[in-house]
Amino acid sequence: MTESSGTPADPDDSATGGNRTPDDSASDGPSGEGLGEKQVPGNGSEGAPGGETRSGSGSCPTHGPSPEGSGGGPGLDIVVKRKRHWLRWTALGASFVVLVAAGAGWWLYKKLDGNIRTDTSAAAELRAYEKERPASVVHNAQNILLIGSDSRAGDNSKYGRDDGGSQRSDTTILLHLAANRKSATAMSLPRDLMVNIPECHKPDKTVSKPQFAQFNWAFEFGGTACTIRTVEKMTGIRIDHHMVVDFNGFKNMVDAVDGVEICLKEPIDDSAAHLKLPAGRQKLNGEQALGYVRARKSIGNGSDTERMDRQQQFLGALVNKVQSNGVLLNPTRLYPVLDAATKALTTDPGLDSLKDLYDLVRGMRNVPTDKVQFLTVPRQPYSANRNRDELVQPDADKLFKQLRDDKPVAVVPADQLKDDDGKNADAADASGPTPTPTYSGNNAATDLCKQ
């Protein structure tokens, strides 16, 4: 019992506030119900009209303070509890969403990462011949060999007869990334180019003899490793990484970016390439794009030279499509491209993870499209067989040295090169500063429909 000069406190008050200490029951000040009230010194109680004295504080004469001591009453208690309940479930829900998103992100990462195939045999073969390979000259510059396989095995069987799984390189491009990542140069190597192929280990464990033969035989003799060693022997450029892309992989990548636009001066009807297109501007899907870059005899003069030019122009248009449409910055559009690309690739161990590929692409994403250049190694018909090619010297060695030393090269359309011998001309007068060597080619910013 609490002693006071008035009547005992109401039951409700004693239940909620009667046991509070003097410090807890400080007055909240006057209220409309407490005219004439005054504090009784010494016991923390407030005088009430009619001589009543109530323990605790608060302006309501019938209710004690809430558990928080704010005097809000049971109604406020319920609101506070509901608010806490809602906040607790909101936090749990947010945590669940974060966990699901993280789990989905990890699943997608592992799926893409697992798509990539690793070529460990090529890495082992290259290690065996390490002493004869050229050294890297410029730190942070990258030279990547891109190989398009013409295997007819498996899903590629509809593009030709499967001759037991053997394959040759249909397209080979040496991609040079400048150390400052401000330019990229893609140099095509003709499959019919006559070169010195070193001895290579064959799939059947035998060793081929060194020989002078057409370039794409190297891939048939000893796969990727033999092709890399042949390129290094010819150019003196150290190949840092390699990627092999098959037909279906290329086709799926084009479909993933929703097609690529080109312009045709004449209609195409090539049953061997599964391609029939009218003249004019049009967007090619993956199947059509594959036929377009593979077609040879039905377009132009039927030469492999024109075929490589089309491949370069199409790759430039593909790069431009990816950059201009913001694919690299849009996760919903980037995922299908990454899925198609990773499924298409077989790489060396240094590029066989999604992180490795991301780091490579991240280094290239700020390269201006007009600095993504495509050209073909200087070549001419082989003197002993007009159906084969040979290097044009000293033009070829000059180009190899520029790339090896990470020096710039320039490209212009073939009809802009003015040289009496029909070879490459320098862009500046030889008496002035060292000129930038200029070669026949194009860049990714070129609009094929405005040529």
C-alpha positions as CSV (number, residue, x, y, z in Angstrom):
1,M,0.0,0.0,0.0
2,T,1.1,3.5,-0.8
3,E,0.4,6.1,1.9
4,S,-1.3,9.3,0.8
5,S,-3.5,12.0,2.2
6,G,-6.3,11.0,-0.2
7,T,-8.2,7.9,-1.2
8,P,-6.3,4.8,-2.5
9,A,-5.3,4.7,-6.1
10,D,-7.6,3.1,-8.7
11,P,-7.0,-0.5,-9.4
12,D,-5.9,0.2,-13.0
13,D,-3.4,2.7,-11.8
14,S,-1.9,0.5,-9.2
15,A,-1.6,-2.3,-11.8
16,T,0.4,-0.3,-14.3
17,G,2.2,2.4,-12.5
18,G,2.0,2.0,-8.7
19,N,5.3,0.3,-8.3
20,R,7.4,2.8,-10.1
21,T,10.2,4.5,-8.3
22,P,10.3,8.2,-7.6
23,D,12.8,8.7,-10.5
24,D,10.5,6.9,-12.9
25,S,7.4,8.9,-12.0
26,A,8.5,12.4,-12.8
27,S,5.7,14.8,-13.6
28,D,4.7,15.3,-17.2
29,G,3.4,18.8,-16.4
30,P,-0.2,20.1,-16.1
31,S,-3.0,18.8,-18.2
32,G,-6.6,19.7,-18.7
33,E,-7.7,17.2,-16.0
34,G,-5.3,18.4,-13.3
35,L,-6.2,22.0,-12.7
36,G,-5.1,22.9,-9.2
37,E,-2.7,19.9,-9.0
38,K,0.5,20.2,-7.2
39,Q,3.3,17.8,-6.6
40,V,3.6,16.3,-3.1
41,P,7.3,16.6,-2.2
42,G,9.3,13.6,-1.1
43,N,7.3,10.7,-2.6
44,G,7.1,11.5,-6.3
45,S,3.2,11.6,-6.2
46,E,1.0,14.1,-7.8
47,G,-1.9,15.8,-6.0
48,A,-5.3,15.2,-7.8
49,P,-8.6,17.1,-7.5
50,G,-10.8,15.8,-4.7
51,G,-7.8,15.1,-2.5
52,E,-6.8,12.0,-4.6
53,T,-3.2,11.2,-4.9
54,R,-1.9,8.9,-7.7
55,S,1.4,7.2,-8.1
56,G,3.3,7.5,-11.3
57,S,3.0,10.2,-13.9
58,G,1.0,11.0,-17.0
59,S,-1.9,13.3,-17.8
60,C,-4.6,10.5,-17.9
61,P,-6.2,10.1,-14.5
62,T,-7.3,6.5,-15.1
63,H,-4.3,4.9,-16.8
64,G,-0.7,4.5,-15.8
65,P,2.3,4.8,-18.1
66,S,3.1,2.4,-21.0
67,P,6.0,0.0,-20.7
68,E,8.1,2.6,-22.5
69,G,7.2,5.1,-19.8
70,S,5.5,7.4,-22.4
71,G,2.1,7.4,-20.8
72,G,0.5,6.2,-24.1
73,G,-1.7,3.5,-22.6
74,P,-2.7,0.0,-23.9
75,G,-3.7,1.4,-27.3
76,L,-0.2,2.7,-27.9
77,D,1.3,-0.6,-26.6
78,I,-0.6,-2.5,-29.3
79,V,0.6,-0.1,-32.0
80,V,4.2,-0.4,-30.9
81,K,4.0,-4.2,-30.8
82,R,2.4,-4.3,-34.2
83,K,5.1,-2.0,-35.6
84,R,7.9,-4.1,-34.1
85,H,6.2,-7.2,-35.5
86,W,6.0,-5.7,-39.0
87,L,9.6,-4.5,-38.9
88,R,10.7,-7.9,-37.8
89,W,9.0,-9.6,-40.7
90,T,10.2,-7.0,-43.1
91,A,13.8,-7.6,-42.0
92,L,13.3,-11.3,-42.4
93,G,11.8,-10.9,-45.8
94,A,14.6,-8.6,-47.0
95,S,17.2,-11.1,-45.7
96,F,15.4,-13.9,-47.6
97,V,15.4,-11.8,-50.8
98,V,19.1,-11.0,-50.4
99,L,19.9,-14.7,-49.8
100,V,17.9,-15.8,-52.8
101,A,19.5,-13.2,-55.0
102,A,23.0,-14.1,-53.8
103,G,22.2,-17.8,-54.4
104,A,20.8,-17.1,-57.9
105,G,23.9,-15.0,-58.7
106,W,26.2,-17.7,-57.5
107,W,24.3,-20.3,-59.5
108,L,24.5,-18.2,-62.7
109,Y,28.2,-17.6,-62.1
110,K,28.9,-21.3,-61.7
111,K,26.8,-22.2,-64.7
112,L,28.6,-19.7,-67.0
113,D,32.0,-20.7,-65.5
114,G,31.2,-24.4,-66.1
115,N,30.4,-23.8,-69.8
116,I,34.0,-23.0,-70.6
117,R,36.1,-25.9,-71.8
118,T,39.8,-26.0,-70.9
119,D,42.5,-27.1,-73.4
120,T,45.0,-28.7,-71.1
121,S,46.7,-30.7,-73.8
122,A,47.8,-27.6,-75.7
123,A,49.2,-26.1,-72.5
124,A,51.2,-29.3,-71.9
125,E,52.5,-29.4,-75.5
126,L,53.6,-25.7,-75.4
127,R,55.5,-26.3,-72.1
128,A,57.4,-29.1,-73.8
129,Y,58.6,-26.6,-76.4
130,E,59.0,-23.6,-74.1
131,K,62.7,-23.1,-75.0
132,E,62.0,-22.4,-78.7
133,R,59.1,-20.0,-78.1
134,P,59.6,-16.2,-78.4
135,A,59.7,-14.1,-75.2
136,S,57.1,-11.4,-74.4
137,V,58.5,-8.0,-75.3
138,V,56.0,-5.5,-73.8
139,H,54.6,-5.9,-70.3
140,N,50.8,-6.0,-70.1
141,A,50.3,-6.2,-73.9
142,Q,48.2,-9.3,-74.8
143,N,48.3,-11.5,-77.9
144,I,45.4,-13.9,-78.2
145,L,45.0,-16.4,-81.0
146,L,41.4,-16.9,-82.1
147,I,40.8,-20.1,-84.0
148,G,37.5,-20.9,-85.8
149,S,37.2,-24.7,-86.0
150,D,35.7,-26.3,-89.1
151,S,35.0,-29.6,-87.5
152,R,31.9,-31.4,-88.8
153,A,31.5,-33.6,-85.8
154,G,28.4,-33.6,-83.5
155,D,26.1,-30.6,-84.0
156,N,28.3,-29.3,-86.8
157,S,27.6,-32.3,-89.1
158,K,25.0,-30.5,-91.2
159,Y,27.7,-28.1,-92.4
160,G,29.6,-30.9,-94.2
161,R,30.8,-34.5,-94.0
162,D,32.3,-35.7,-90.7
163,D,35.5,-37.4,-91.8
164,G,36.2,-39.1,-88.5
165,G,36.6,-36.0,-86.2
166,S,39.5,-34.4,-88.0
167,Q,39.4,-30.7,-88.3
168,R,41.3,-27.7,-89.7
169,S,41.3,-24.1,-88.7
170,D,38.6,-22.4,-90.9
171,T,39.6,-18.9,-89.6
172,T,42.6,-17.8,-87.5
173,I,43.0,-14.3,-86.1
174,L,45.8,-12.9,-84.0
175,L,44.2,-10.3,-81.7
176,H,46.7,-7.8,-80.2
177,L,45.6,-5.8,-77.2
178,A,47.7,-2.7,-76.6
179,A,49.3,-2.5,-73.1
180,N,47.4,0.8,-72.5
181,R,44.1,-0.9,-73.7
182,K,43.5,2.1,-76.0
183,S,43.5,0.0,-79.2
184,A,43.0,-3.6,-80.5
185,T,44.3,-5.0,-83.7
186,A,42.9,-8.2,-85.2
187,M,45.2,-9.7,-87.9
188,S,43.7,-12.5,-90.1
189,L,46.0,-15.3,-91.2
190,P,44.8,-17.0,-94.5
191,R,44.2,-20.7,-94.2
192,D,45.9,-21.2,-97.6
193,L,49.0,-19.3,-96.6
194,M,52.2,-21.3,-97.2
195,V,54.3,-21.4,-94.0
196,N,56.9,-23.4,-92.2
197,I,55.1,-25.8,-89.8
198,P,57.4,-27.3,-87.0
199,E,57.2,-30.8,-85.8
200,C,54.1,-31.5,-83.8
201,H,52.6,-34.2,-81.7
202,K,49.6,-35.7,-83.4
203,P,46.5,-37.0,-81.7
204,D,47.7,-40.6,-82.3
205,K,50.9,-39.9,-80.3
206,T,53.1,-39.8,-83.4
207,V,55.2,-36.8,-84.4
208,S,54.8,-35.0,-87.7
209,K,57.9,-33.8,-89.6
210,P,58.7,-30.1,-90.1
211,Q,57.4,-29.1,-93.4
212,F,56.5,-26.2,-95.7
213,A,52.7,-26.4,-96.2
214,Q,49.5,-24.4,-96.1
215,F,48.8,-22.9,-92.7
216,N,45.6,-24.7,-91.7
217,W,47.3,-28.0,-91.9
218,A,49.0,-27.2,-88.6
219,F,45.7,-27.5,-86.8
220,E,45.0,-30.8,-88.4
221,F,48.5,-32.1,-87.6
222,G,48.7,-31.1,-83.9
223,G,45.7,-29.0,-83.0
224,T,45.9,-25.7,-81.2
225,A,49.5,-26.1,-79.9
226,C,50.8,-26.8,-83.4
227,T,48.9,-23.8,-84.7
228,I,50.3,-21.5,-82.0
229,R,53.9,-22.7,-82.5
230,T,53.5,-22.1,-86.3
231,V,52.3,-18.6,-85.8
232,E,55.0,-17.8,-83.3
233,K,57.7,-19.2,-85.7
234,M,56.3,-17.0,-88.5
235,T,55.8,-13.8,-86.6
236,G,58.1,-13.8,-83.6
237,I,55.1,-12.8,-81.5
238,R,54.5,-14.6,-78.2
239,I,51.0,-16.0,-78.0
240,D,49.7,-15.4,-74.4
241,H,46.3,-17.0,-74.7
242,H,44.1,-18.8,-77.2
243,M,40.4,-19.5,-77.8
244,V,38.8,-22.0,-80.2
245,V,35.2,-21.2,-81.4
246,D,33.1,-23.7,-83.3
247,F,30.3,-23.1,-85.8
248,N,27.4,-23.4,-83.4
249,G,29.1,-21.2,-80.9
250,F,29.4,-18.3,-83.4
251,K,25.8,-18.7,-84.5
252,N,24.5,-18.6,-81.0
253,M,26.5,-15.5,-80.1
254,V,24.9,-13.6,-83.1
255,D,21.4,-14.7,-82.0
256,A,22.2,-13.6,-78.4
257,V,22.7,-10.0,-79.6
258,D,19.5,-10.2,-81.6
259,G,21.3,-10.3,-85.0
260,V,23.8,-8.1,-86.8
261,E,23.0,-5.7,-89.7
262,I,24.8,-5.7,-93.0
263,C,24.3,-4.4,-96.5
264,L,24.7,-6.5,-99.7
265,K,25.4,-5.0,-103.1
266,E,24.2,-8.2,-104.8
267,P,21.9,-11.0,-103.8
268,I,23.4,-14.3,-102.5
269,D,22.3,-17.8,-103.3
270,D,24.8,-20.4,-101.9
271,S,23.4,-23.8,-101.2
272,A,26.8,-25.0,-99.8
273,A,26.7,-22.2,-97.2
274,H,22.9,-22.6,-96.6
275,L,22.4,-19.0,-97.5
276,K,20.0,-17.1,-99.7
277,L,19.7,-13.4,-99.2
278,P,18.4,-10.5,-101.3
279,A,20.5,-7.4,-102.0
280,G,20.3,-4.3,-99.7
281,R,20.2,-3.6,-95.9
282,Q,19.2,-6.5,-93.7
283,K,19.7,-8.0,-90.3
284,L,21.3,-11.5,-90.2
285,N,20.4,-14.1,-87.6
286,G,22.9,-16.6,-86.4
287,E,22.3,-19.2,-89.1
288,Q,22.5,-16.6,-91.8
289,A,25.6,-14.9,-90.3
290,L,27.4,-18.3,-90.3
291,G,26.6,-18.8,-93.9
292,Y,27.7,-15.3,-94.7
293,V,31.2,-15.6,-93.2
294,R,31.7,-19.1,-94.6
295,A,30.5,-18.4,-98.1
296,R,33.3,-18.2,-100.7
297,K,32.6,-19.2,-104.3
298,S,29.2,-17.6,-104.6
299,I,30.2,-14.0,-103.5
300,G,32.5,-11.7,-105.3
301,N,35.5,-13.3,-107.1
302,G,35.2,-16.5,-105.0
303,S,38.6,-15.9,-103.3
304,D,39.6,-16.6,-99.7
305,T,40.8,-13.0,-99.6
306,E,37.3,-11.6,-100.1
307,R,35.9,-14.1,-97.6
308,M,38.4,-12.9,-94.9
309,D,37.4,-9.3,-95.7
310,R,33.7,-10.2,-95.1
311,Q,34.6,-12.0,-91.8
312,Q,36.5,-8.9,-90.6
313,Q,33.7,-6.5,-91.6
314,F,31.1,-8.7,-89.9
315,L,33.2,-9.1,-86.7
316,G,33.5,-5.3,-86.6
317,A,29.7,-4.9,-87.0
318,L,29.2,-7.4,-84.2
319,V,31.6,-5.5,-81.9
320,N,29.8,-2.3,-82.7
321,K,26.4,-3.9,-82.0
322,V,27.5,-5.1,-78.6
323,Q,28.9,-1.7,-77.6
324,S,26.3,0.6,-79.1
325,N,23.4,-1.3,-77.5
326,G,24.9,-1.3,-74.0
327,V,25.0,-5.0,-73.8
328,L,28.1,-5.0,-71.5
329,L,26.2,-2.7,-69.0
330,N,22.8,-4.4,-69.1
331,P,22.7,-7.7,-67.0
332,T,19.5,-8.9,-68.7
333,R,21.1,-8.6,-72.1
334,L,24.6,-9.5,-71.1
335,Y,23.7,-12.9,-69.7
336,P,22.5,-14.5,-73.0
337,V,25.6,-13.2,-74.7
338,L,27.9,-14.6,-71.9
339,D,26.0,-17.9,-72.0
340,A,26.4,-18.3,-75.7
341,A,30.0,-17.1,-75.7
342,T,31.1,-19.4,-72.8
343,K,29.5,-22.4,-74.4
344,A,31.3,-21.7,-77.7
345,L,34.8,-21.4,-76.2
346,T,37.6,-23.8,-75.5
347,T,40.5,-21.9,-74.0
348,D,43.9,-22.2,-72.4
349,P,44.0,-22.6,-68.5
350,G,44.7,-18.8,-68.2
351,L,41.3,-17.9,-69.7
352,D,39.2,-20.8,-68.6
353,S,37.1,-19.0,-65.9
354,L,34.4,-16.4,-66.1
355,K,36.5,-14.1,-64.0
356,D,39.5,-14.3,-66.4
357,L,37.2,-13.6,-69.3
358,Y,35.5,-10.7,-67.5
359,D,38.9,-9.1,-66.7
360,L,39.8,-9.4,-70.4
361,V,36.6,-7.9,-71.6
362,R,36.7,-5.2,-68.9
363,G,40.1,-4.1,-70.2
364,M,38.6,-3.8,-73.7
365,R,35.3,-2.2,-73.1
366,N,36.6,1.4,-73.2
367,V,38.5,0.9,-76.5
368,P,36.9,3.2,-79.1
369,T,35.3,1.3,-81.9
370,D,37.4,3.2,-84.5
371,K,40.5,1.8,-82.6
372,V,39.3,-1.8,-83.0
373,Q,41.0,-2.6,-86.3
374,F,40.9,-5.5,-88.6
375,L,43.4,-6.4,-91.3
376,T,44.9,-9.4,-93.1
377,V,48.6,-10.2,-93.1
378,P,50.2,-8.8,-96.3
379,R,50.1,-11.7,-98.8
380,Q,50.0,-12.4,-102.5
381,P,49.4,-15.5,-104.7
382,Y,52.1,-18.2,-104.1
383,S,54.4,-18.3,-107.1
384,A,54.4,-22.1,-107.3
385,N,50.6,-22.4,-106.9
386,R,48.2,-19.5,-107.6
387,N,45.6,-21.2,-105.4
388,R,47.8,-20.7,-102.4
389,D,49.2,-17.5,-100.7
390,E,52.6,-16.3,-99.6
391,L,53.8,-13.4,-97.4
392,V,54.6,-10.1,-99.0
393,Q,58.0,-9.0,-97.7
394,P,59.2,-6.8,-96.1
395,D,55.6,-5.6,-95.4
396,A,54.7,-8.7,-93.3
397,D,57.8,-8.6,-91.1
398,K,57.2,-4.8,-90.6
399,L,53.7,-5.5,-89.4
400,F,54.9,-8.3,-87.1
401,K,57.5,-6.1,-85.5
402,Q,54.9,-3.3,-84.9
403,L,52.6,-5.7,-83.1
404,R,55.5,-7.4,-81.2
405,D,56.7,-4.1,-79.9
406,D,53.2,-2.8,-79.2
407,K,53.5,0.0,-81.7
408,P,50.5,1.5,-83.6
409,V,49.3,0.5,-87.0
410,A,46.7,2.1,-89.2
411,V,44.1,0.6,-91.5
412,V,42.2,2.1,-94.5
413,P,40.0,0.6,-97.1
414,A,41.9,-1.1,-99.9
415,D,40.9,1.4,-102.5
416,Q,42.6,4.2,-100.5
417,L,46.0,2.7,-100.6
418,K,48.0,4.3,-103.4
419,D,51.1,2.4,-104.2
420,D,52.7,1.6,-107.6
421,D,53.4,-2.0,-106.6
422,G,50.0,-2.6,-105.1
423,K,51.5,-3.1,-101.7
424,N,51.1,-1.3,-98.4
425,A,52.0,2.4,-98.2
426,D,53.1,4.4,-95.2
427,A,50.7,7.1,-94.0
428,A,53.4,9.8,-93.8
429,D,56.4,10.9,-95.8
430,A,59.6,9.0,-94.9
431,S,61.6,12.2,-94.5
432,G,59.4,13.3,-91.6
433,P,58.7,11.6,-88.2
434,T,58.5,7.8,-88.1
435,P,55.3,7.1,-90.0
436,T,52.6,4.7,-88.8
437,P,52.4,1.7,-91.1
438,T,49.1,1.6,-93.0
439,Y,47.4,-1.5,-94.2
440,S,44.3,-2.5,-96.0
441,G,41.5,-3.1,-93.5
442,N,38.6,-1.6,-91.6
443,N,37.5,-0.8,-88.1
444,A,34.5,-1.6,-85.9
445,A,33.1,1.9,-86.4
446,T,32.8,1.4,-90.2
447,D,29.1,1.4,-91.4
448,L,29.0,-1.4,-94.0
449,C,26.0,0.3,-95.6
450,K,27.8,3.5,-96.3
451,Q,30.8,2.1,-98.1
